[in-house]
């Protein structure tokens, strides 16, 4: 079972974590790597969730 963090672009929690493991630690670089927040809603549904997940995993959401 996959856990979606962005429904519009079908980005999973695993993909978000993989991006961070590859060194993408700020919200903009994770967004560019995974594509979350670039779908029809432009992040209205997923941005807060993804930001929280990035911050919980030691990333920087202030950039």
Secondary structure, 3 states (H helix, E strand, C coil): CCCEEECCCCEEHHHHHHHHHCCCCEHHHHHHHHCCCCCCCCCCCCHHHHHHHHHHCCCECCC
